[in-house]
Amino acid sequence: MQAFNELKKRLVLAPLLTYFNPKRPLMLETDALDSAIASVFSQKQPDGEWHPITYYLKTIIDAKLNYHIHNKEMLAIISSF
């Protein structure tokens, strides 16, 4: 029961999506795996913390599976926009 309560607490405290504000700094974090690319677009909030605005995840298919890792990272950046 203690583990369940801890899980509930962590889910409630997890970072939630926030609204975009064009006046605040932005940050794009990307990651490329063997078969997927992902990114998180975050914005600095008045509390000084970075909060996510949007998440992106896409499975890599076909010829892109053969890309070198640095090309997959660039693909993640380009695909995020």
PDB file with SEQRES, HELIX, SHEET and CRYST1 records, atoms N, CA, C and O in Angstrom:
SEQRES   1 A   81  MET GLN ALA PHE ASN GLU LEU LYS LYS ARG LEU VAL LEU          
SEQRES   2 A   81  ALA PRO LEU LEU THR TYR PHE ASN PRO LYS ARG PRO LEU          
SEQRES   3 A   81  MET LEU GLU THR ASP ALA LEU ASP SER ALA ILE ALA SER          
SEQRES   4 A   81  VAL PHE SER GLN LYS GLN PRO ASP GLY GLU TRP HIS PRO          
SEQRES   5 A   81  ILE THR TYR TYR LEU LYS THR ILE ILE ASP ALA LYS LEU          
SEQRES   6 A   81  ASN TYR HIS ILE HIS ASN LYS GLU MET LEU ALA ILE ILE          
SEQRES   7 A   81  SER SER PHE                                                  
HELIX    1 AA1 GLN A    2  LEU A   13  1                                  12    
HELIX    2 AA2 ASP A   62  ASN A   66  5                                   5    
HELIX    3 AA3 ILE A   69  SER A   80  1                                  12    
SHEET    1 AA1 3 LEU A  26  ALA A  32  0                                        
SHEET    2 AA1 3 ALA A  36  LYS A  44 -1                                        
SHEET    3 AA1 3 TRP A  50  THR A  59 -1                                        
CRYST1    1.000    1.000    1.000  90.00  90.00  90.00 P 1           1          
ATOM      1  N   MET A   1       0.819  -1.187   0.000  1.00  0.00           N  
ATOM      2  CA  MET A   1       0.000   0.000   0.000  1.00  0.00           C  
ATOM      3  C   MET A   1       0.871   1.262   0.000  1.00  0.00           C  
ATOM      4  O   MET A   1       0.520   2.273  -0.609  1.00  0.00           O  
ATOM      5  N   GLN A   2       2.005   1.184   0.690  1.00  0.00           N  
ATOM      6  CA  GLN A   2       2.899   2.344   0.746  1.00  0.00           C  
ATOM      7  C   GLN A   2       3.454   2.661  -0.642  1.00  0.00           C  
ATOM      8  O   GLN A   2       3.574   3.831  -1.004  1.00  0.00           O  
ATOM      9  N   ALA A   3       3.790   1.641  -1.415  1.00  0.00           N  
ATOM     10  CA  ALA A   3       4.298   1.857  -2.772  1.00  0.00           C  
ATOM     11  C   ALA A   3       3.233   2.499  -3.652  1.00  0.00           C  
ATOM     12  O   ALA A   3       3.544   3.378  -4.456  1.00  0.00           O  
ATOM     13  N   PHE A   4       1.989   2.074  -3.511  1.00  0.00           N  
ATOM     14  CA  PHE A   4       0.893   2.651  -4.290  1.00  0.00           C  
ATOM     15  C   PHE A   4       0.705   4.126  -3.943  1.00  0.00           C  
ATOM     16  O   PHE A   4       0.530   4.957  -4.834  1.00  0.00           O  
ATOM     17  N   ASN A   5       0.741   4.450  -2.667  1.00  0.00           N  
ATOM     18  CA  ASN A   5       0.593   5.849  -2.246  1.00  0.00           C  
ATOM     19  C   ASN A   5       1.753   6.706  -2.751  1.00  0.00           C  
ATOM     20  O   ASN A   5       1.558   7.859  -3.135  1.00  0.00           O  
ATOM     21  N   GLU A   6       2.943   6.145  -2.748  1.00  0.00           N  
ATOM     22  CA  GLU A   6       4.106   6.874  -3.269  1.00  0.00           C  
ATOM     23  C   GLU A   6       3.951   7.120  -4.764  1.00  0.00           C  
ATOM     24  O   GLU A   6       4.281   8.203  -5.247  1.00  0.00           O  
ATOM     25  N   LEU A   7       3.458   6.138  -5.499  1.00  0.00           N  
ATOM     26  CA  LEU A   7       3.221   6.293  -6.930  1.00  0.00           C  
ATOM     27  C   LEU A   7       2.186   7.380  -7.189  1.00  0.00           C  
ATOM     28  O   LEU A   7       2.382   8.214  -8.073  1.00  0.00           O  
ATOM     29  N   LYS A   8       1.103   7.386  -6.446  1.00  0.00           N  
ATOM     30  CA  LYS A   8       0.073   8.418  -6.595  1.00  0.00           C  
ATOM     31  C   LYS A   8       0.673   9.812  -6.349  1.00  0.00           C  
ATOM     32  O   LYS A   8       0.395  10.754  -7.091  1.00  0.00           O  
ATOM     33  N   LYS A   9       1.487   9.927  -5.312  1.00  0.00           N  
ATOM     34  CA  LYS A   9       2.098  11.214  -4.973  1.00  0.00           C  
ATOM     35  C   LYS A   9       3.006  11.705  -6.105  1.00  0.00           C  
ATOM     36  O   LYS A   9       2.985  12.883  -6.461  1.00  0.00           O  
ATOM     37  N   ARG A  10       3.797  10.796  -6.659  1.00  0.00           N  
ATOM     38  CA  ARG A  10       4.721  11.179  -7.732  1.00  0.00           C  
ATOM     39  C   ARG A  10       3.992  11.547  -9.021  1.00  0.00           C  
ATOM     40  O   ARG A  10       4.432  12.438  -9.749  1.00  0.00           O  
ATOM     41  N   LEU A  11       2.893  10.875  -9.306  1.00  0.00           N  
ATOM     42  CA  LEU A  11       2.118  11.209 -10.501  1.00  0.00           C  
ATOM     43  C   LEU A  11       1.492  12.594 -10.385  1.00  0.00           C  
ATOM     44  O   LEU A  11       1.411  13.322 -11.375  1.00  0.00           O  
ATOM     45  N   VAL A  12       1.058  12.955  -9.211  1.00  0.00           N  
ATOM     46  CA  VAL A  12       0.451  14.267  -8.998  1.00  0.00           C  
ATOM     47  C   VAL A  12       1.511  15.365  -9.064  1.00  0.00           C  
ATOM     48  O   VAL A  12       1.225  16.467  -9.533  1.00  0.00           O  
ATOM     49  N   LEU A  13       2.713  15.087  -8.608  1.00  0.00           N  
ATOM     50  CA  LEU A  13       3.776  16.086  -8.580  1.00  0.00           C  
ATOM     51  C   LEU A  13       4.607  16.113  -9.859  1.00  0.00           C  
ATOM     52  O   LEU A  13       5.528  16.921  -9.980  1.00  0.00           O  
ATOM     53  N   ALA A  14       4.294  15.241 -10.812  1.00  0.00           N  
ATOM     54  CA  ALA A  14       5.057  15.193 -12.065  1.00  0.00           C  
ATOM     55  C   ALA A  14       4.892  16.502 -12.825  1.00  0.00           C  
ATOM     56  O   ALA A  14       3.856  17.158 -12.709  1.00  0.00           O  
ATOM     57  N   PRO A  15       5.916  16.894 -13.611  1.00  0.00           N  
ATOM     58  CA  PRO A  15       5.794  18.134 -14.384  1.00  0.00           C  
ATOM     59  C   PRO A  15       4.626  18.053 -15.362  1.00  0.00           C  
ATOM     60  O   PRO A  15       4.493  17.093 -16.121  1.00  0.00           O  
ATOM     61  N   LEU A  16       3.797  19.067 -15.325  1.00  0.00           N  
ATOM     62  CA  LEU A  16       2.665  19.146 -16.239  1.00  0.00           C  
ATOM     63  C   LEU A  16       2.994  20.125 -17.350  1.00  0.00           C  
ATOM     64  O   LEU A  16       3.886  20.962 -17.213  1.00  0.00           O  
ATOM     65  N   LEU A  17       2.270  20.013 -18.440  1.00  0.00           N  
ATOM     66  CA  LEU A  17       2.467  20.949 -19.538  1.00  0.00           C  
ATOM     67  C   LEU A  17       2.017  22.342 -19.108  1.00  0.00           C  
ATOM     68  O   LEU A  17       1.044  22.503 -18.372  1.00  0.00           O  
ATOM     69  N   THR A  18       2.743  23.330 -19.582  1.00  0.00           N  
ATOM     70  CA  THR A  18       2.409  24.710 -19.266  1.00  0.00           C  
ATOM     71  C   THR A  18       2.133  25.467 -20.560  1.00  0.00           C  
ATOM     72  O   THR A  18       2.476  24.998 -21.645  1.00  0.00           O  
ATOM     73  N   TYR A  19       1.529  26.609 -20.443  1.00  0.00           N  
ATOM     74  CA  TYR A  19       1.236  27.436 -21.611  1.00  0.00           C  
ATOM     75  C   TYR A  19       2.478  28.164 -22.088  1.00  0.00           C  
ATOM     76  O   TYR A  19       3.326  28.553 -21.286  1.00  0.00           O  
ATOM     77  N   PHE A  20       2.582  28.346 -23.395  1.00  0.00           N  
ATOM     78  CA  PHE A  20       3.699  29.065 -24.002  1.00  0.00           C  
ATOM     79  C   PHE A  20       3.576  30.561 -23.725  1.00  0.00           C  
ATOM     80  O   PHE A  20       2.496  31.139 -23.848  1.00  0.00           O  
ATOM     81  N   ASN A  21       4.691  31.177 -23.351  1.00  0.00           N  
ATOM     82  CA  ASN A  21       4.756  32.620 -23.164  1.00  0.00           C  
ATOM     83  C   ASN A  21       5.941  33.120 -23.990  1.00  0.00           C  
ATOM     84  O   ASN A  21       7.079  32.764 -23.684  1.00  0.00           O  
ATOM     85  N   PRO A  22       5.714  33.934 -25.028  1.00  0.00           N  
ATOM     86  CA  PRO A  22       6.798  34.360 -25.914  1.00  0.00           C  
ATOM     87  C   PRO A  22       7.861  35.226 -25.236  1.00  0.00           C  
ATOM     88  O   PRO A  22       8.913  35.478 -25.823  1.00  0.00           O  
ATOM     89  N   LYS A  23       7.605  35.677 -24.026  1.00  0.00           N  
ATOM     90  CA  LYS A  23       8.561  36.546 -23.330  1.00  0.00           C  
ATOM     91  C   LYS A  23       9.541  35.771 -22.446  1.00  0.00           C  
ATOM     92  O   LYS A  23      10.469  36.360 -21.893  1.00  0.00           O  
ATOM     93  N   ARG A  24       9.347  34.476 -22.311  1.00  0.00           N  
ATOM     94  CA  ARG A  24      10.214  33.673 -21.442  1.00  0.00           C  
ATOM     95  C   ARG A  24      11.198  32.850 -22.264  1.00  0.00           C  
ATOM     96  O   ARG A  24      10.915  32.509 -23.412  1.00  0.00           O  
ATOM     97  N   PRO A  25      12.362  32.527 -21.676  1.00  0.00           N  
ATOM     98  CA  PRO A  25      13.370  31.719 -22.376  1.00  0.00           C  
ATOM     99  C   PRO A  25      12.845  30.311 -22.689  1.00  0.00           C  
ATOM    100  O   PRO A  25      12.019  29.762 -21.960  1.00  0.00           O  
ATOM    101  N   LEU A  26      13.345  29.746 -23.789  1.00  0.00           N  
ATOM    102  CA  LEU A  26      12.940  28.413 -24.244  1.00  0.00           C  
ATOM    103  C   LEU A  26      14.133  27.471 -24.275  1.00  0.00           C  
ATOM    104  O   LEU A  26      15.281  27.901 -24.390  1.00  0.00           O  
ATOM    105  N   MET A  27      13.839  26.169 -24.172  1.00  0.00           N  
ATOM    106  CA  MET A  27      14.887  25.159 -24.254  1.00  0.00           C  
ATOM    107  C   MET A  27      14.328  23.940 -24.972  1.00  0.00           C  
ATOM    108  O   MET A  27      13.227  23.481 -24.665  1.00  0.00           O  
ATOM    109  N   LEU A  28      15.092  23.415 -25.932  1.00  0.00           N  
ATOM    110  CA  LEU A  28      14.731  22.188 -26.630  1.00  0.00           C  
ATOM    111  C   LEU A  28      15.739  21.116 -26.258  1.00  0.00           C  
ATOM    112  O   LEU A  28      16.942  21.290 -26.453  1.00  0.00           O  
ATOM    113  N   GLU A  29      15.248  20.005 -25.721  1.00  0.00           N  
ATOM    114  CA  GLU A  29      16.094  18.859 -25.390  1.00  0.00           C  
ATOM    115  C   GLU A  29      15.689  17.709 -26.301  1.00  0.00           C  
ATOM    116  O   GLU A  29      14.506  17.393 -26.424  1.00  0.00           O  
ATOM    117  N   THR A  30      16.675  17.086 -26.938  1.00  0.00           N  
ATOM    118  CA  THR A  30      16.377  15.996 -27.865  1.00  0.00           C  
ATOM    119  C   THR A  30      17.155  14.744 -27.472  1.00  0.00           C  
ATOM    120  O   THR A  30      18.154  14.798 -26.755  1.00  0.00           O  
ATOM    121  N   ASP A  31      16.660  13.626 -27.967  1.00  0.00           N  
ATOM    122  CA  ASP A  31      17.347  12.354 -27.761  1.00  0.00           C  
ATOM    123  C   ASP A  31      17.056  11.471 -28.969  1.00  0.00           C  
ATOM    124  O   ASP A  31      15.956  11.498 -29.522  1.00  0.00           O  
ATOM    125  N   ALA A  32      18.033  10.709 -29.362  1.00  0.00           N  
ATOM    126  CA  ALA A  32      17.867   9.784 -30.480  1.00  0.00           C  
ATOM    127  C   ALA A  32      18.257   8.389 -30.013  1.00  0.00           C  
ATOM    128  O   ALA A  32      19.329   8.187 -29.442  1.00  0.00           O  
ATOM    129  N   LEU A  33      17.388   7.450 -30.260  1.00  0.00           N  
ATOM    130  CA  LEU A  33      17.637   6.055 -29.944  1.00  0.00           C  
ATOM    131  C   LEU A  33      17.826   5.301 -31.250  1.00  0.00           C  
ATOM    132  O   LEU A  33      17.761   5.896 -32.326  1.00  0.00           O  
ATOM    133  N   ASP A  34      18.055   4.014 -31.165  1.00  0.00           N  
ATOM    134  CA  ASP A  34      18.215   3.224 -32.389  1.00  0.00           C  
ATOM    135  C   ASP A  34      16.962   3.260 -33.254  1.00  0.00           C  
ATOM    136  O   ASP A  34      17.053   3.266 -34.481  1.00  0.00           O  
ATOM    137  N   SER A  35      15.793   3.284 -32.619  1.00  0.00           N  
ATOM    138  CA  SER A  35      14.560   3.174 -33.397  1.00  0.00           C  
ATOM    139  C   SER A  35      13.561   4.302 -33.166  1.00  0.00           C  
ATOM    140  O   SER A  35      12.427   4.224 -33.639  1.00  0.00           O  
ATOM    141  N   ALA A  36      13.962   5.352 -32.445  1.00  0.00           N  
ATOM    142  CA  ALA A  36      13.031   6.450 -32.170  1.00  0.00           C  
ATOM    143  C   ALA A  36      13.793   7.745 -31.905  1.00  0.00           C  
ATOM    144  O   ALA A  36      14.967   7.738 -31.536  1.00  0.00           O  
ATOM    145  N   ILE A  37      13.084   8.859 -32.106  1.00  0.00           N  
ATOM    146  CA  ILE A  37      13.611  10.171 -31.738  1.00  0.00           C  
ATOM    147  C   ILE A  37      12.598  10.829 -30.810  1.00  0.00           C  
ATOM    148  O   ILE A  37      11.397  10.584 -30.922  1.00  0.00           O  
ATOM    149  N   ALA A  38      13.081  11.660 -29.899  1.00  0.00           N  
ATOM    150  CA  ALA A  38      12.201  12.293 -28.928  1.00  0.00           C  
ATOM    151  C   ALA A  38      12.716  13.680 -28.588  1.00  0.00           C  
ATOM    152  O   ALA A  38      13.905  13.969 -28.725  1.00  0.00           O  
ATOM    153  N   SER A  39      11.797  14.538 -28.140  1.00  0.00           N  
ATOM    154  CA  SER A  39      12.206  15.866 -27.695  1.00  0.00           C  
ATOM    155  C   SER A  39      11.214  16.403 -26.670  1.00  0.00           C  
ATOM    156  O   SER A  39      10.057  15.987 -26.611  1.00  0.00           O  
ATOM    157  N   VAL A  40      11.706  17.342 -25.867  1.00  0.00           N  
ATOM    158  CA  VAL A  40      10.884  18.072 -24.911  1.00  0.00           C  
ATOM    159  C   VAL A  40      11.191  19.546 -25.114  1.00  0.00           C  
ATOM    160  O   VAL A  40      12.345  19.970 -25.055  1.00  0.00           O  
ATOM    161  N   PHE A  41      10.148  20.313 -25.353  1.00  0.00           N  
ATOM    162  CA  PHE A  41      10.269  21.765 -25.520  1.00  0.00           C  
ATOM    163  C   PHE A  41       9.813  22.380 -24.208  1.00  0.00           C  
ATOM    164  O   PHE A  41       8.648  22.245 -23.835  1.00  0.00           O  
ATOM    165  N   SER A  42      10.725  23.064 -23.494  1.00  0.00           N  
ATOM    166  CA  SER A  42      10.434  23.593 -22.163  1.00  0.00           C  
ATOM    167  C   SER A  42      10.611  25.100 -22.122  1.00  0.00           C  
ATOM    168  O   SER A  42      11.251  25.696 -22.989  1.00  0.00           O  
ATOM    169  N   GLN A  43      10.030  25.697 -21.097  1.00  0.00           N  
ATOM    170  CA  GLN A  43      10.125  27.141 -20.919  1.00  0.00           C  
ATOM    171  C   GLN A  43      10.358  27.451 -19.447  1.00  0.00           C  
ATOM    172  O   GLN A  43       9.773  26.825 -18.563  1.00  0.00           O  
ATOM    173  N   LYS A  44      11.231  28.437 -19.203  1.00  0.00           N  
ATOM    174  CA  LYS A  44      11.534  28.828 -17.833  1.00  0.00           C  
ATOM    175  C   LYS A  44      10.361  29.616 -17.267  1.00  0.00           C  
ATOM    176  O   LYS A  44       9.877  30.567 -17.882  1.00  0.00           O  
ATOM    177  N   GLN A  45       9.917  29.208 -16.096  1.00  0.00           N  
ATOM    178  CA  GLN A  45       8.757  29.822 -15.456  1.00  0.00           C  
ATOM    179  C   GLN A  45       9.202  30.811 -14.374  1.00  0.00           C  
ATOM    180  O   GLN A  45      10.372  30.819 -13.992  1.00  0.00           O  
ATOM    181  N   PRO A  46       8.283  31.642 -13.877  1.00  0.00           N  
ATOM    182  CA  PRO A  46       8.646  32.624 -12.848  1.00  0.00           C  
ATOM    183  C   PRO A  46       9.266  32.009 -11.595  1.00  0.00           C  
ATOM    184  O   PRO A  46      10.012  32.680 -10.883  1.00  0.00           O  
ATOM    185  N   ASP A  47       8.964  30.733 -11.319  1.00  0.00           N  
ATOM    186  CA  ASP A  47       9.558  30.077 -10.147  1.00  0.00           C  
ATOM    187  C   ASP A  47      11.012  29.663 -10.381  1.00  0.00           C  
ATOM    188  O   ASP A  47      11.655  29.109  -9.490  1.00  0.00           O  
ATOM    189  N   GLY A  48      11.534  29.938 -11.605  1.00  0.00           N  
ATOM    190  CA  GLY A  48      12.922  29.607 -11.926  1.00  0.00           C  
ATOM    191  C   GLY A  48      13.105  28.207 -12.467  1.00  0.00           C  
ATOM    192  O   GLY A  48      14.211  27.854 -12.875  1.00  0.00           O  
ATOM    193  N   GLU A  49      12.069  27.403 -12.483  1.00  0.00           N  
ATOM    194  CA  GLU A  49      12.135  26.034 -12.971  1.00  0.00           C  
ATOM    195  C   GLU A  49      11.744  25.973 -14.443  1.00  0.00           C  
ATOM    196  O   GLU A  49      10.993  26.814 -14.938  1.00  0.00           O  
ATOM    197  N   TRP A  50      12.269  24.959 -15.132  1.00  0.00           N  
ATOM    198  CA  TRP A  50      11.898  24.705 -16.523  1.00  0.00           C  
ATOM    199  C   TRP A  50      10.719  23.739 -16.525  1.00  0.00           C  
ATOM    200  O   TRP A  50      10.774  22.674 -15.910  1.00  0.00           O  
ATOM    201  N   HIS A  51       9.653  24.123 -17.225  1.00  0.00           N  
ATOM    202  CA  HIS A  51       8.456  23.287 -17.316  1.00  0.00           C  
ATOM    203  C   HIS A  51       8.188  22.960 -18.779  1.00  0.00           C  
ATOM    204  O   HIS A  51       8.331  23.825 -19.643  1.00  0.00           O  
ATOM    205  N   PRO A  52       7.797  21.706 -19.068  1.00  0.00           N  
ATOM    206  CA  PRO A  52       7.559  21.316 -20.461  1.00  0.00           C  
ATOM    207  C   PRO A  52       6.328  22.004 -21.055  1.00  0.00           C  
ATOM    208  O   PRO A  52       5.307  22.192 -20.392  1.00  0.00           O  
ATOM    209  N   ILE A  53       6.467  22.368 -22.323  1.00  0.00           N  
ATOM    210  CA  ILE A  53       5.351  22.917 -23.094  1.00  0.00           C  
ATOM    211  C   ILE A  53       4.767  21.818 -23.974  1.00  0.00           C  
ATOM    212  O   ILE A  53       3.550  21.706 -24.126  1.00  0.00           O  
ATOM    213  N   THR A  54       5.654  21.011 -24.550  1.00  0.00           N  
ATOM    214  CA  THR A  54       5.204  19.921 -25.413  1.00  0.00           C  
ATOM    215  C   THR A  54       6.240  18.795 -25.429  1.00  0.00           C  
ATOM    216  O   THR A  54       7.427  19.011 -25.188  1.00  0.00           O  
ATOM    217  N   TYR A  55       5.759  17.605 -25.717  1.00  0.00           N  
ATOM    218  CA  TYR A  55       6.608  16.426 -25.888  1.00  0.00           C  
ATOM    219  C   TYR A  55       6.478  15.950 -27.331  1.00  0.00           C  
ATOM    220  O   TYR A  55       5.447  16.160 -27.970  1.00  0.00           O  
ATOM    221  N   TYR A  56       7.525  15.310 -27.838  1.00  0.00           N  
ATOM    222  CA  TYR A  56       7.490  14.763 -29.192  1.00  0.00           C  
ATOM    223  C   TYR A  56       8.197  13.418 -29.189  1.00  0.00           C  
ATOM    224  O   TYR A  56       9.289  13.291 -28.636  1.00  0.00           O  
ATOM    225  N   LEU A  57       7.589  12.427 -29.795  1.00  0.00           N  
ATOM    226  CA  LEU A  57       8.184  11.100 -29.912  1.00  0.00           C  
ATOM    227  C   LEU A  57       7.761  10.515 -31.250  1.00  0.00           C  
ATOM    228  O   LEU A  57       6.583  10.544 -31.607  1.00  0.00           O  
ATOM    229  N   LYS A  58       8.731   9.984 -31.987  1.00  0.00           N  
ATOM    230  CA  LYS A  58       8.430   9.395 -33.286  1.00  0.00           C  
ATOM    231  C   LYS A  58       9.316   8.173 -33.496  1.00  0.00           C  
ATOM    232  O   LYS A  58      10.510   8.188 -33.198  1.00  0.00           O  
ATOM    233  N   THR A  59       8.709   7.128 -34.011  1.00  0.00           N  
ATOM    234  CA  THR A  59       9.443   5.920 -34.367  1.00  0.00           C  
ATOM    235  C   THR A  59      10.153   6.148 -35.693  1.00  0.00           C  
ATOM    236  O   THR A  59       9.575   6.691 -36.634  1.00  0.00           O  
ATOM    237  N   ILE A  60      11.407   5.727 -35.756  1.00  0.00           N  
ATOM    238  CA  ILE A  60      12.186   5.851 -36.988  1.00  0.00           C  
ATOM    239  C   ILE A  60      11.937   4.600 -37.826  1.00  0.00           C  
ATOM    240  O   ILE A  60      12.006   3.478 -37.323  1.00  0.00           O  
ATOM    241  N   ILE A  61      11.649   4.807 -39.105  1.00  0.00           N  
ATOM    242  CA  ILE A  61      11.388   3.675 -39.990  1.00  0.00           C  
ATOM    243  C   ILE A  61      12.243   3.765 -41.246  1.00  0.00           C  
ATOM    244  O   ILE A  61      12.851   4.796 -41.534  1.00  0.00           O  
ATOM    245  N   ASP A  62      12.272   2.681 -41.974  1.00  0.00           N  
ATOM    246  CA  ASP A  62      12.912   2.573 -43.286  1.00  0.00           C  
ATOM    247  C   ASP A  62      14.400   2.930 -43.234  1.00  0.00           C  
ATOM    248  O   ASP A  62      15.119   2.505 -42.329  1.00  0.00           O  
ATOM    249  N   ALA A  63      14.844   3.703 -44.200  1.00  0.00           N  
ATOM    250  CA  ALA A  63      16.276   3.998 -44.359  1.00  0.00           C  
ATOM    251  C   ALA A  63      16.843   4.798 -43.190  1.00  0.00           C  
ATOM    252  O   ALA A  63      18.041   4.723 -42.916  1.00  0.00           O  
ATOM    253  N   LYS A  64      15.998   5.563 -42.497  1.00  0.00           N  
ATOM    254  CA  LYS A  64      16.485   6.383 -41.382  1.00  0.00           C  
ATOM    255  C   LYS A  64      17.022   5.531 -40.231  1.00  0.00           C  
ATOM    256  O   LYS A  64      17.780   6.021 -39.395  1.00  0.00           O  
ATOM    257  N   LEU A  65      16.634   4.269 -40.191  1.00  0.00           N  
ATOM    258  CA  LEU A  65      17.179   3.378 -39.160  1.00  0.00           C  
ATOM    259  C   LEU A  65      18.685   3.195 -39.313  1.00  0.00           C  
ATOM    260  O   LEU A  65      19.372   2.872 -38.344  1.00  0.00           O  
ATOM    261  N   ASN A  66      19.197   3.399 -40.517  1.00  0.00           N  
ATOM    262  CA  ASN A  66      20.624   3.221 -40.787  1.00  0.00           C  
ATOM    263  C   ASN A  66      21.447   4.490 -40.553  1.00  0.00           C  
ATOM    264  O   ASN A  66      22.669   4.465 -40.697  1.00  0.00           O  
ATOM    265  N   TYR A  67      20.799   5.584 -40.198  1.00  0.00           N  
ATOM    266  CA  TYR A  67      21.530   6.837 -39.948  1.00  0.00           C  
ATOM    267  C   TYR A  67      22.511   6.655 -38.788  1.00  0.00           C  
ATOM    268  O   TYR A  67      22.250   5.890 -37.860  1.00  0.00           O  
ATOM    269  N   HIS A  68      23.635   7.360 -38.850  1.00  0.00           N  
ATOM    270  CA  HIS A  68      24.546   7.431 -37.711  1.00  0.00           C  
ATOM    271  C   HIS A  68      23.869   8.229 -36.607  1.00  0.00           C  
ATOM    272  O   HIS A  68      22.944   8.999 -36.867  1.00  0.00           O  
ATOM    273  N   ILE A  69      24.326   8.045 -35.383  1.00  0.00           N  
ATOM    274  CA  ILE A  69      23.651   8.650 -34.241  1.00  0.00           C  
ATOM    275  C   ILE A  69      23.618  10.180 -34.328  1.00  0.00           C  
ATOM    276  O   ILE A  69      22.622  10.791 -33.942  1.00  0.00           O  
ATOM    277  N   HIS A  70      24.692  10.809 -34.829  1.00  0.00           N  
ATOM    278  CA  HIS A  70      24.669  12.275 -34.910  1.00  0.00           C  
ATOM    279  C   HIS A  70      23.640  12.749 -35.937  1.00  0.00           C  
ATOM    280  O   HIS A  70      23.068  13.828 -35.782  1.00  0.00           O  
ATOM    281  N   ASN A  71      23.400  11.960 -36.977  1.00  0.00           N  
ATOM    282  CA  ASN A  71      22.351  12.306 -37.939  1.00  0.00           C  
ATOM    283  C   ASN A  71      20.962  12.106 -37.331  1.00  0.00           C  
ATOM    284  O   ASN A  71      20.043  12.870 -37.626  1.00  0.00           O  
ATOM    285  N   LYS A  72      20.805  11.095 -36.495  1.00  0.00           N  
ATOM    286  CA  LYS A  72      19.526  10.891 -35.809  1.00  0.00           C  
ATOM    287  C   LYS A  72      19.253  12.032 -34.835  1.00  0.00           C  
ATOM    288  O   LYS A  72      18.111  12.469 -34.690  1.00  0.00           O  
ATOM    289  N   GLU A  73      20.302  12.517 -34.167  1.00  0.00           N  
ATOM    290  CA  GLU A  73      20.130  13.661 -33.264  1.00  0.00           C  
ATOM    291  C   GLU A  73      19.679  14.893 -34.042  1.00  0.00           C  
ATOM    292  O   GLU A  73      18.797  15.622 -33.590  1.00  0.00           O  
ATOM    293  N   MET A  74      20.272  15.127 -35.201  1.00  0.00           N  
ATOM    294  CA  MET A  74      19.865  16.259 -36.026  1.00  0.00           C  
ATOM    295  C   MET A  74      18.442  16.068 -36.530  1.00  0.00           C  
ATOM    296  O   MET A  74      17.674  17.028 -36.604  1.00  0.00           O  
ATOM    297  N   LEU A  75      18.090  14.851 -36.872  1.00  0.00           N  
ATOM    298  CA  LEU A  75      16.721  14.550 -37.284  1.00  0.00           C  
ATOM    299  C   LEU A  75      15.731  14.871 -36.162  1.00  0.00           C  
ATOM    300  O   LEU A  75      14.641  15.380 -36.422  1.00  0.00           O  
ATOM    301  N   ALA A  76      16.103  14.580 -34.935  1.00  0.00           N  
ATOM    302  CA  ALA A  76      15.242  14.887 -33.784  1.00  0.00           C  
ATOM    303  C   ALA A  76      15.045  16.398 -33.654  1.00  0.00           C  
ATOM    304  O   ALA A  76      13.935  16.857 -33.382  1.00  0.00           O  
ATOM    305  N   ILE A  77      16.109  17.167 -33.847  1.00  0.00           N  
ATOM    306  CA  ILE A  77      15.989  18.629 -33.757  1.00  0.00           C  
ATOM    307  C   ILE A  77      15.083  19.159 -34.852  1.00  0.00           C  
ATOM    308  O   ILE A  77      14.167  19.936 -34.582  1.00  0.00           O  
ATOM    309  N   ILE A  78      15.332  18.744 -36.082  1.00  0.00           N  
ATOM    310  CA  ILE A  78      14.546  19.237 -37.221  1.00  0.00           C  
ATOM    311  C   ILE A  78      13.084  18.792 -37.095  1.00  0.00           C  
ATOM    312  O   ILE A  78      12.179  19.587 -37.349  1.00  0.00           O  
ATOM    313  N   SER A  79      12.846  17.567 -36.716  1.00  0.00           N  
ATOM    314  CA  SER A  79      11.474  17.050 -36.601  1.00  0.00           C  
ATOM    315  C   SER A  79      10.689  17.722 -35.477  1.00  0.00           C  
ATOM    316  O   SER A  79       9.459  17.748 -35.510  1.00  0.00           O  
ATOM    317  N   SER A  80      11.385  18.257 -34.497  1.00  0.00           N  
ATOM    318  CA  SER A  80      10.708  18.888 -33.373  1.00  0.00           C  
ATOM    319  C   SER A  80       9.994  20.177 -33.765  1.00  0.00           C  
ATOM    320  O   SER A  80       9.074  20.624 -33.079  1.00  0.00           O  
ATOM    321  N   PHE A  81      10.426  20.761 -34.866  1.00  0.00           N  
ATOM    322  CA  PHE A  81       9.805  22.010 -35.296  1.00  0.00           C  
ATOM    323  C   PHE A  81       8.795  21.734 -36.368  1.00  0.00           C  
ATOM    324  O   PHE A  81       8.157  22.661 -36.868  1.00  0.00           O  
TER     325      PHE A  81                                                      
END                                                                             
